[in-house]
Amino acid sequence: YRGGNNMLLSWLYERIHEIEREIQRLKNQNQQYRQKIRQIEKIYDKMQSAKRSLIAQKNDLSSFSNESLPNWKGHLHTTEFVNPVQQWLVSSSYPQVIRQVDANMDALNDAKTDYENRILHNYGIIGDLAARINSLENEIENQLN
């Protein structure tokens, strides 16, 4: 009977060690995911800054195209000068580039959310529920972007 207890204890200890190894594996995995998230956030911040600059440039050009320049010397300040600037602004690549930056920012948000969800999934059922909320928050952020 005593031998049976020793076998049970050995099995229980081994099971505890297996669980501890799995916990450590998940912690290591989560750390790698956090590192990826930090890298994504750096890229996202740079893209967000670039987007702000593009929007500011577009707005500056738009303001310039609508300015009246009464002190202009020369023959270019006519409707022939102003209209091409306005037409170029409307048909320029600024809106297209800004849309591309938005799409890339959305993709970065999606990747970040994926890694966040992987971390949350490692925490079990509560993590799964938190991951669902996180995905919905990501979708909201993408819609507001």
C-alpha angles and dihedrals in degrees: 000000000000090000089057091055091051091051091048091048091048090050091048092049091048090050090051090051091049090052092046090051090049091049090051091047090052092047090052090047091050090051090054090049091050089052090052090049091053090050091049091048091054091052091044092052091051091049091047090053091048090050091052090051092049091050091048091050091048091049092047090052091047091051091047092051090055096046122113110224106195093168093054112131116206140043100280098081096090134105085275089064099041100043097053089052091051093044091049090050092052094045097034126115093250094095091043093049091047090051090051091050088049091051091050091047089051090051090050090049089051092050092047090049090050091056092044089051092049088055091047092047088057088064094062131233094346088051090050090054091046088049090056090052090047091053091051091049089050091052090050091050091049090051092050093045 
